[in-house]
Structure formats: C-alpha cells, structure tokens
C-alpha cells in the first residue's frame, strides 16, 4: 500500500515504537513533506525518529533549512545525527551556514571526520571536489571475487554506494573499476584483475560541477570517481547529487533569462519578489528609453505617415522573437558544452543563414501586407527590407551576445536577453523609420 501524506502524518503522530516499525519503508523526502504540512510541534515528531532517518531528512531539506532542523535537537543528540551523515551531506550543510555556526557543528564531530570535512570544504563548492563523498569501496587487484564479497559485507554498509567497486594501487592511484554485477556473476576464485575495467572514466577534482553533470548524462553512470592530477582517487560523485545540481543549474538559468533571482519562491513575500524583480525592470526601462529615443529622431516622418506607427511594433517584435530563438539555442549549447571553439564559426554561419532565410520569407510576407494595407508598393518595400535586416541582426546578436559574455566570464543567461532585446528594438525602429525617411516622398 502506498504511503500517502495523510497516512505518513498519522504514523508520525504514533508512538516511537510504532514509527520504528514502518519508518524504514518511507522515503525521507516524503517524511519531510509530511513534517512541512504538520501544524504542531515539529520537534516532537522528529525526536521520535532514528538518528539515521533524521540525517537523511536533513539532507533532503533545502540548504537554508538544514541547520534549522539540526539545531532543534540538544547538543548531544546533534552529535549522534552528524555521525550518521556522509561527508558530502555534511559539506552541503556546512556550506549553507556562517562561520560561527559551522564551527559549532565541527566541534561535535570526531577528530578524523572533522579533518576530512575541513579538507572537503577547502574545495570550491561548485567543483567535483566540493560535491564528492569520501565514503567509497576500494579493493586491490590481486583479490579474488570471494574475498571481495566478504570485504563488501563488512565495508559496504558504511559506503555512499557499492554499485561500483574501485580498484586502487597501494599508493591510492585508480587502476580500474568493477561493477557489483561483475562480482556476482563471476566465480569466487576469479581474480579482480581479470574482470575489472582498466579504463575507468574519472573526473578531476577541480572540474566544474555542471561539466561533471554533462559527463554523467553522456555515460549514464550511477557514480564516478574523483581523482587529483596524479590520478590518486579522492572520492566519488553520485548521480542523485548530480540530478539535484543540474536541476538547480537549469532553474537558475531559467530565472536569470527572466531577470529573476533564483531564490525567489512562489510562496514568497511581496517584499522579496519586488526586491528580486525591480532591479532588472529598471534595466529594461533603460533599454526601452533607448528604443523610444530612436523613435523620437523620426517624429516628423511618423507625423507625415501615421501608418508607420501601426507597423513599428511588428518589425521590432518579430526581431525580438527571432533573437530569443537563437539566444535560447546558443545558451543551451554553451551550458551543455555543445558549442565549442571548433564548431563556433560553423554555428555562427548557420544562424546567419537562418536569419537570412527567415528574414527573406517574412520580409516578403510583411511587404505584401504593407502594400495591401496602404496600397503603396514603396510602403511594402520599406517594411519588407526593414523586417529582413532586423531578423538578420537579431539572429546574429542572439549568437554574438551570449558568446561574448561567456568569454568575459559573465553568465550568458544573466544578461543576454536584455542586450538582444535592445539590439532588436533599436535596430528594428532605426531600419524601418530610417528607410521610411529616405523614401518619404513616395509614402506621402
């Protein structure tokens, strides 16, 4: 029977003994949801749960909530919960709090665990070293399958995962990997060196976490070893952490494209939302003023041919849409590593080709519309050429802006949309009204 939210809440209100009979069958994420929905004293619920379950619940919580949940417990209980947490879970927790709070947790840890966590905290949080766990299963190549199985029975319960077993030399250098499946299907007397994969794919400790995520996506691994520059194995990255990271990265890019801070929540306060959105709206206001200033240069032209005001938004709007299409493709290509130095020129030529093709087709269509609307061939010619030029400019800007920002080490998702919109609006009005001014005698 599936555990619904109501059933989980009912169980959590039961006695400690009853909870322990069922709690292992419920995922920590579901328990956390039930606690969030509980109106009573949350500590009374959490205090009934085993330490390892509480540790898992804290790991499932948002970064800003992890420390809050831990500090509900007395100091002695906090130490027991911390002892149940893996190294990467502890780093996630410690990375979300200030220095004083961080030290208050570290002093509760065993000396060896504390030193290990301090070493992990020294890595940049957005690198493979910053997200790896140090609890992994390692064996020697001269062991047999039978010896390995006995070793796993002893060591696997404390490991982050035992799906892959890593083969290390005496100096810690990664020599290969053997899957749990290979261990199970081979004879007990088989040597690990005969069944292991010597070409184990690993990631360097300083690799960016998003790039690590792309490697996981490419190969479909559940875990991946992390090594230093001498190929000494330091830890592992697991797929659940990568899924969470990629989700956050994609959400962050989505928010930034809309000019929002990624911390804004649907259920946030008015003050938080205004603080998040207002700065970028001011930026957009500035770009809108630039577009308005461009239009103001051609006031006399518009006053003589009022129909120009009707068609201006079409040219600028279509340019904005075309620019957004290219921008989305290019930013995604940058994020996924699909856009590289080797294919950059080819992609640029392709996008310009798209702009020329779409500009020609839409230019002809809007030229026909302009002619039918005003019964003047020159009017159709003016808006058709303006549409063509603006779509070429839009697709070109949609490529150049994010690539340039990336080279300047600025997140392309953060500012590209503003620049591309400015280009398409300003140039769209300039092309259309400028051409109209040149041919004004044929339009009156």
C-alpha positions as CSV (number, residue, x, y, z in Angstrom):
1,X,0.0,0.0,0.0
2,X,1.5,3.4,-1.0
3,X,2.1,5.9,1.9
4,X,0.0,9.0,1.3
5,X,0.8,12.3,3.0
6,X,-2.1,11.8,5.4
7,X,-1.0,8.3,6.3
8,X,2.6,9.4,6.9
9,X,1.4,12.2,9.2
10,X,-0.8,9.7,11.1
11,X,2.2,7.3,11.5
12,X,4.4,10.2,12.7
13,X,1.9,11.0,15.4
14,X,2.0,7.4,16.7
15,X,4.3,6.1,19.4
16,X,8.0,5.8,18.9
17,X,7.8,2.0,18.7
18,X,5.1,2.1,16.0
19,X,7.0,4.6,14.0
20,X,10.1,2.4,14.0
21,X,8.1,-0.5,12.6
22,X,7.2,1.4,9.4
23,X,9.7,4.3,9.1
24,X,12.3,2.4,7.0
25,X,9.7,1.8,4.3
26,X,9.1,5.6,3.8
27,X,11.4,7.8,1.8
28,X,12.9,10.7,3.7
29,X,11.6,13.2,1.2
30,X,8.1,12.1,1.9
31,X,8.7,12.3,5.6
32,X,10.0,15.9,5.1
33,X,6.9,16.8,3.1
34,X,4.7,15.5,5.9
35,X,6.6,17.4,8.5
36,X,6.3,20.6,6.5
37,X,2.5,20.1,6.4
38,X,2.3,19.4,10.1
39,X,0.8,22.2,12.2
40,X,2.0,21.0,15.6
41,X,5.4,20.9,17.2
42,X,7.8,19.6,14.5
43,X,10.4,18.7,17.1
44,X,8.1,16.3,18.9
45,X,7.8,14.4,15.6
46,X,11.5,14.5,14.7
47,X,12.5,13.4,18.2
48,X,10.7,10.1,17.7
49,X,12.8,9.2,14.6
50,X,16.0,7.2,14.5
51,X,19.2,9.3,14.0
52,X,20.0,7.9,10.6
53,X,16.5,8.8,9.4
54,X,16.8,12.4,10.8
55,X,20.2,12.7,9.0
56,X,18.5,11.6,5.7
57,X,15.7,14.1,6.3
58,X,18.1,17.0,6.8
59,X,19.9,16.0,3.6
60,X,16.6,16.3,1.7
61,X,15.8,19.7,3.1
62,X,16.7,23.0,1.3
63,X,20.0,24.5,2.2
64,X,18.6,27.2,4.4
65,X,16.5,24.7,6.4
66,X,19.2,22.1,7.1
67,X,20.8,23.9,10.1
68,X,17.4,24.9,11.4
69,X,16.3,21.2,11.6
70,X,19.6,20.1,13.2
71,X,19.6,22.7,15.9
72,X,16.1,21.7,17.1
73,X,17.9,18.9,19.0
74,X,20.1,19.1,22.1
75,X,23.9,19.2,21.6
76,X,24.4,15.6,22.5
77,X,21.7,14.5,20.0
78,X,23.2,16.7,17.3
79,X,26.5,14.8,17.6
80,X,24.7,11.5,17.0
81,X,22.9,12.8,14.0
82,X,26.0,14.3,12.5
83,X,27.8,11.0,12.9
84,X,25.1,9.4,10.7
85,X,25.7,11.9,7.9
86,X,28.0,11.2,4.9
87,X,30.8,13.6,4.1
88,X,29.1,15.2,1.1
89,X,25.9,15.7,3.2
90,X,27.9,17.4,5.9
91,X,29.6,19.7,3.4
92,X,26.2,20.7,2.0
93,X,25.0,21.5,5.5
94,X,28.2,23.4,6.5
95,X,28.3,25.3,3.2
96,X,24.9,26.8,3.9
97,X,25.7,28.4,7.2
98,X,28.1,31.1,8.6
99,X,31.5,30.5,10.1
100,X,30.3,30.5,13.8
101,X,27.5,28.0,13.1
102,X,29.9,25.9,11.0
103,X,32.5,25.7,13.9
104,X,29.7,24.8,16.3
105,X,29.0,21.6,14.3
106,X,32.6,20.7,13.5
107,X,33.5,20.6,17.3
108,X,30.7,17.9,17.7
109,X,32.4,15.6,15.2
110,X,35.1,13.0,15.7
111,X,38.6,14.4,15.1
112,X,39.1,12.2,12.0
113,X,35.7,13.1,10.5
114,X,36.3,16.8,11.3
115,X,39.6,16.8,9.4
116,X,38.1,15.1,6.5
117,X,35.2,17.6,6.2
118,X,37.6,20.5,6.5
119,X,39.6,19.1,3.6
120,X,36.4,18.9,1.5
121,X,35.4,22.4,2.5
122,X,38.7,23.7,1.1
123,X,37.5,22.7,-2.4
124,X,35.4,25.2,-4.4
125,X,31.7,24.2,-3.7
126,X,30.9,24.1,-7.4
127,X,33.6,21.7,-8.3
128,X,33.8,17.9,-8.3
129,X,35.8,18.1,-5.0
130,X,33.1,20.3,-3.5
131,X,30.3,17.7,-4.1
132,X,32.2,14.4,-3.7
133,X,31.8,11.9,-0.9
134,X,34.8,10.2,0.6
135,X,32.9,7.0,1.6
136,X,33.6,4.6,-1.2
137,X,34.6,1.0,-1.5
138,X,38.1,0.3,-2.7
139,X,39.9,-3.1,-3.3
140,X,43.2,-4.4,-4.6
141,X,43.6,-6.1,-8.0
142,X,45.1,-9.3,-6.5
143,X,41.9,-10.1,-4.5
144,X,39.5,-12.8,-5.6
145,X,35.8,-12.4,-6.1
146,X,35.2,-14.5,-2.9
147,X,37.5,-12.2,-0.8
148,X,35.8,-9.2,-2.3
149,X,32.3,-10.4,-1.3
150,X,33.5,-10.9,2.3
151,X,35.1,-7.5,2.2
152,X,31.9,-5.9,0.9
153,X,29.8,-7.5,3.7
154,X,32.0,-5.6,6.1
155,X,32.6,-2.3,4.4
156,X,29.6,-1.7,2.1
157,X,27.2,-0.6,4.8
158,X,29.3,2.5,5.6
159,X,29.9,3.4,1.9
160,X,28.0,6.0,0.0
161,X,27.2,3.4,-2.6
162,X,28.5,-0.1,-3.6
163,X,27.3,-0.3,-7.1
164,X,30.8,0.2,-8.4
165,X,33.9,-1.0,-6.6
166,X,37.1,0.8,-7.4
167,X,40.5,-0.9,-7.7
168,X,43.4,1.0,-6.2
169,X,47.1,0.6,-6.1
170,X,48.9,0.8,-2.7
171,X,49.6,4.5,-3.3
172,X,45.9,5.2,-3.9
173,X,46.2,5.5,-7.7
174,X,43.0,4.5,-9.5
175,X,43.7,1.3,-11.6
176,X,40.2,0.2,-12.6
177,X,36.6,-0.4,-11.6
178,X,34.5,-3.5,-11.3
179,X,30.7,-3.4,-11.0
180,X,28.7,-5.2,-8.4
181,X,27.1,-7.2,-11.3
182,X,30.5,-8.4,-12.4
183,X,31.3,-9.5,-8.8
184,X,28.1,-11.5,-8.6
185,X,28.2,-13.3,-11.9
186,X,31.9,-14.5,-11.7
187,X,33.3,-17.5,-10.0
188,X,34.6,-17.0,-6.4
189,X,38.1,-17.8,-7.4
190,X,38.3,-15.3,-10.2
191,X,40.8,-12.5,-9.7
192,X,39.7,-8.9,-9.7
193,X,42.5,-8.0,-12.1
194,X,40.9,-10.4,-14.7
195,X,37.4,-8.9,-14.5
196,X,37.9,-5.2,-13.8
197,X,37.7,-2.5,-16.4
198,X,41.1,-0.8,-16.5
199,X,39.8,2.2,-18.4
200,X,37.7,3.7,-15.6
201,X,36.3,7.1,-16.5
202,X,37.1,9.6,-13.8
203,X,36.7,13.4,-13.3
204,X,39.4,15.8,-12.0
205,X,38.8,17.2,-8.5
206,X,38.7,20.8,-9.8
207,X,36.2,20.2,-12.7
208,X,33.1,22.4,-12.6
209,X,30.1,20.6,-11.3
210,X,28.0,21.4,-14.3
211,X,30.6,19.8,-16.6
212,X,30.6,16.7,-14.3
213,X,26.9,16.6,-14.8
214,X,27.3,16.5,-18.6
215,X,29.7,13.5,-18.2
216,X,27.1,11.7,-16.1
217,X,24.4,12.4,-18.8
218,X,26.7,11.2,-21.5
219,X,27.7,7.9,-20.0
220,X,24.7,7.1,-17.7
221,X,26.8,6.2,-14.7
222,X,25.5,6.0,-11.1
223,X,28.7,7.0,-9.6
224,X,32.0,8.4,-10.8
225,X,35.4,8.5,-9.2
226,X,37.1,11.9,-8.4
227,X,40.9,12.0,-8.8
228,X,43.7,14.5,-8.4
229,X,46.3,15.4,-11.0
230,X,48.3,12.3,-10.2
231,X,45.2,10.0,-10.7
232,X,45.0,9.4,-6.9
233,X,41.4,8.7,-6.1
234,X,39.9,11.1,-3.6
235,X,36.2,10.3,-3.6
236,X,33.1,9.7,-5.6
237,X,30.2,11.8,-7.1
238,X,26.8,10.1,-7.1
239,X,24.0,10.5,-9.6
240,X,21.5,11.8,-7.1
241,X,23.7,14.7,-6.3
242,X,24.2,15.4,-10.0
243,X,20.5,15.4,-10.6
244,X,20.0,17.9,-7.9
245,X,22.8,20.1,-9.2
246,X,21.6,20.1,-12.8
247,X,18.1,20.9,-11.6
248,X,19.4,23.9,-9.7
249,X,21.5,25.0,-12.7
250,X,18.6,24.8,-15.1
251,X,16.3,26.6,-12.7
252,X,19.0,29.3,-12.2
253,X,19.4,29.8,-16.0
254,X,15.6,30.0,-16.4
255,X,15.3,32.6,-13.6
256,X,18.2,34.6,-15.0
257,X,16.7,34.7,-18.5
258,X,13.6,36.2,-17.0
259,X,15.7,38.7,-14.9
260,X,14.8,37.0,-11.6
261,X,16.9,35.9,-8.6
262,X,16.9,32.1,-8.3
263,X,16.0,32.4,-4.6
264,X,12.5,33.7,-5.3
265,X,9.7,31.3,-4.4
266,X,6.1,31.1,-5.5
267,X,5.0,31.5,-1.8
268,X,7.5,34.3,-1.1
269,X,6.5,37.7,0.3
270,X,5.7,40.8,-1.7
271,X,8.9,42.4,-0.4
272,X,11.1,39.5,-1.6
273,X,9.6,39.5,-5.0
274,X,9.9,43.2,-5.5
275,X,13.5,43.1,-4.4
276,X,14.2,40.3,-6.8
277,X,12.4,41.7,-9.9
278,X,12.7,45.5,-9.6
279,X,16.5,45.9,-10.5
280,X,16.1,44.1,-13.8
281,X,12.9,46.0,-14.6
282,X,14.9,49.2,-14.2
283,X,17.5,47.8,-16.7
284,X,14.6,47.0,-19.1
285,X,13.3,50.6,-18.6
286,X,16.6,52.0,-19.6
287,X,16.7,49.8,-22.8
288,X,13.1,50.9,-23.5
289,X,14.2,54.5,-23.2
290,X,16.9,53.8,-25.8
291,X,14.3,52.4,-28.2
292,X,12.0,55.4,-27.5
293,X,14.9,57.8,-28.2
294,X,15.5,56.1,-31.5
295,X,11.8,56.6,-32.5
296,X,12.0,60.3,-31.4
297,X,14.5,61.0,-34.1
298,X,11.9,60.2,-36.7
299,X,8.9,62.1,-35.2
300,X,8.4,64.2,-38.3
301,X,8.4,61.1,-40.5
302,X,5.8,59.4,-38.4
303,X,3.6,62.5,-38.3
304,X,3.6,62.5,-42.1
305,X,2.8,58.8,-42.5
306,X,0.8,57.7,-39.5
307,X,0.6,54.1,-40.7
308,X,4.3,53.7,-39.7
309,X,3.2,53.8,-36.1
310,X,1.0,50.8,-36.8
311,X,3.7,48.6,-38.3
312,X,6.6,49.6,-36.0
313,X,5.8,47.0,-33.3
314,X,5.7,44.3,-35.9
315,X,9.3,44.8,-37.0
316,X,10.6,45.2,-33.5
317,X,8.5,42.3,-32.1
318,X,9.5,39.8,-34.8
319,X,13.1,40.7,-34.3
320,X,12.8,40.1,-30.6
321,X,11.2,36.7,-31.2
322,X,13.9,35.7,-33.7
323,X,16.7,36.8,-31.4
324,X,15.2,34.9,-28.5
325,X,15.1,31.7,-30.5
326,X,18.8,31.9,-31.4
327,X,19.6,33.0,-27.9
328,X,17.9,30.0,-26.3
329,X,19.7,27.6,-28.7
330,X,23.1,29.2,-28.1
331,X,22.8,29.4,-24.3
332,X,21.7,25.8,-24.1
333,X,24.6,24.9,-26.4
334,X,27.0,26.7,-24.0
335,X,25.5,25.1,-20.9
336,X,25.7,21.6,-22.3
337,X,29.1,22.0,-23.9
338,X,27.7,21.5,-27.4
339,X,29.0,24.9,-28.6
340,X,32.8,24.6,-28.7
341,X,35.7,26.6,-30.2
342,X,35.9,24.1,-33.0
343,X,32.3,24.5,-34.2
344,X,31.7,28.1,-33.2
345,X,32.3,29.5,-36.7
346,X,30.0,26.9,-38.2
347,X,27.2,27.7,-35.8
348,X,27.5,31.4,-36.4
349,X,27.3,30.9,-40.2
350,X,24.3,28.6,-39.7
351,X,22.5,31.2,-37.5
352,X,23.2,34.0,-40.0
353,X,21.8,31.6,-42.7
354,X,18.7,31.1,-40.6
355,X,18.3,34.9,-40.2
356,X,18.7,35.5,-44.0
357,X,16.2,32.7,-44.8
358,X,13.6,33.7,-42.2
359,X,14.2,37.4,-43.0
360,X,13.6,36.9,-46.7
361,X,10.4,34.9,-46.2
362,X,8.9,37.1,-43.5
363,X,10.1,40.2,-45.3
364,X,8.2,39.2,-48.4
365,X,5.1,38.3,-46.4
366,X,5.0,41.6,-44.4
367,X,5.8,43.6,-47.6
368,X,2.7,42.1,-49.2
369,X,0.7,43.0,-46.1
370,X,2.1,46.6,-46.2
371,X,1.2,47.0,-49.8
372,X,-2.4,45.7,-49.3
373,X,-2.7,47.9,-46.2
374,X,-1.5,51.2,-47.7
375,X,-2.0,50.5,-51.4
376,X,1.6,51.8,-51.9
377,X,4.3,49.5,-53.3
378,X,7.1,51.6,-51.6
379,X,5.5,51.2,-48.2
380,X,5.6,47.4,-48.6
381,X,9.2,47.6,-49.8
382,X,10.2,49.7,-46.8
383,X,8.7,47.4,-44.2
384,X,9.9,44.3,-46.1
385,X,13.5,45.4,-46.2
386,X,13.4,46.5,-42.5
387,X,12.0,43.1,-41.5
388,X,14.7,41.3,-43.4
389,X,17.5,43.4,-41.9
390,X,16.2,43.2,-38.4
391,X,15.9,39.4,-38.5
392,X,19.4,39.0,-39.7
393,X,20.6,41.4,-36.9
394,X,18.5,39.5,-34.4
395,X,19.9,36.1,-35.1
396,X,23.4,37.5,-35.3
397,X,23.0,39.2,-31.9
398,X,21.4,36.1,-30.5
399,X,24.7,34.3,-31.2
400,X,27.3,37.0,-30.5
401,X,25.9,38.4,-27.2
402,X,26.0,35.2,-25.2
403,X,29.3,34.0,-26.7
404,X,30.9,37.4,-25.8
405,X,29.5,37.3,-22.3
406,X,30.9,33.8,-21.8
407,X,34.4,34.9,-22.9
408,X,34.1,37.8,-20.4
409,X,33.3,35.2,-17.7
410,X,29.7,36.6,-17.3
411,X,26.9,34.2,-17.1
412,X,25.2,34.4,-20.6
413,X,21.8,33.6,-19.1
414,X,22.0,36.6,-16.8
415,X,22.3,39.5,-19.2
416,X,21.9,38.2,-22.8
417,X,18.2,38.7,-23.1
418,X,18.5,42.4,-22.2
419,X,21.2,43.1,-24.8
420,X,19.5,41.2,-27.6
421,X,16.1,42.9,-26.9
422,X,17.9,46.3,-27.0
423,X,19.5,45.4,-30.4
424,X,16.3,44.2,-32.0
425,X,14.2,47.1,-30.7
426,X,16.6,49.9,-31.5
427,X,17.7,48.5,-34.9
428,X,14.2,47.5,-35.8
429,X,12.9,51.0,-35.3
430,X,16.0,52.5,-37.0
431,X,15.8,50.3,-40.1
432,X,12.1,50.9,-40.6
433,X,11.9,54.6,-39.8
434,X,15.2,55.3,-41.4
435,X,14.1,53.7,-44.7
436,X,10.8,55.5,-44.5
437,X,12.6,58.8,-44.1
438,X,14.7,58.1,-47.2
439,X,11.5,57.3,-49.2
440,X,9.2,59.7,-47.6
441,X,8.3,61.5,-50.8
442,X,6.9,58.2,-52.1
443,X,4.9,57.5,-49.0
444,X,3.0,60.7,-48.6
